[in-house]
Amino acid sequence: MKKAMVKRDAELQEEVRQELGWDTRVEASDVGVVVDSGIVRLTGTVKSYPEKLAAQEAAHRVAGVLDVANEIKVDLPGSHVRSDLDVAQAVRWELEWNVLVPQERVRTTVSDGWVTLEGSVNTWQQRLDAERSIHYLAGVRGVTNRIVVEAPPTDTYEIRRAIEAALERRAEREARRIDVAVRDGKVYLSGVVRSWLEKQAVIGTAGHARGVRYVEDNLEIYPYA
């Protein structure tokens, strides 16, 4: 089988720019792209937090990109600016309407449009769901997630076995390339994946296991594995 050629940084830079231009959520002219050894650095200023996230996702979609440093700043236009009180109320309403999150256990603080989440939930997935539910609210400039997972003690071997079994069921990856270590409810993932999407799938799989309080991602992206 013919070996895939490693893309040059200049080629990756052009493809990332094209992907940004293709994504209708992003104003590509507002985003700067620099690539060094497969690592993409995004700069510039955009009009919303969702656009910042969309630019990051677009860069990750390009085959050959290893990591993305998202240094884009969010400068809300006048029509999108909300008071911190308005943002805080919208965040609370969003959490209350999200049936996947125990909203009564989540506290929020809003400062200059930046939302900080605190409190506790039962699973790692609930922690992620709480954050994702407020990404697209008007007036939000960014999110810091400090929610703690208070999962009941679960046997380390059982957690690892459940995660490995779930990974084996996934058709988009090869489980033998992933190492799963579990200590005191904390999962440590290492090994090689071929893309950012595969990496997110592996992390998401681990986060669904019962008893997981934390997931540390040490996975490396190597598109040419």
C-alpha positions, 0 to 999 in steps of 0.5 A: 500500500502506498504511504501517504505523504505528509503535508507541508505547512504551506499546504495546510495553511492554504487548506485551512483558509479554504475550509474557513471560507467554506464554513458559512458561520465564519467570516474568513477574512477576519481570521489569520492562519499560521501553521508550524509543524502541523500546529495551526494558530488562529488569530484575529477578531470575530463578532461572536463566541460561536464564530470563534468555535466554528473557526476552530472546528473548521481548522480541525477538519483539515486532514493533517492538522495536529493541533489548533491554538485558538487565539481569536478574540471576540468583539461583540457588535453593538447589536449583540452586546448584552448586560451581564445580568441579561447573560446570567438570566439567559444562561439560567434559563438555558440550564433550566430547559436542558433536561440533561443537566441538574441545573439546580446544582450548577452555579454561574458567574458572568463578568464582561460576557465571560461565563464561569460554571461551578457546582457539581453534577453526577457524570462527566457528560453532564459537565460537558452538556452544561457548557455546550448548552450556553455556547450559542447564547447572545452576549457570551464571550467565552466559558470557563467550566469549573463544575466538579463531577461527584460520581459514586466510587466505582471499581477501577477495573470495571470503569476501564473494562467498560470504556475499552468495550465501548471503544471496541464497538466504535467503527471509526477507530481501532481500539488497540491504538488507545491506552486507557488508564484509570485511577480514583475515577480519573481516566487517562487516555493516550495513544494515536488517533488519525483525526480530531474527530476521532479524538473527540469520539474517543474522549466522548466515549470515555466520558459516558462511563459510569464512575468517571469523574475526570478525563485527561486527554493525552492522545496524539493526532497522527493522520498518516498512521 
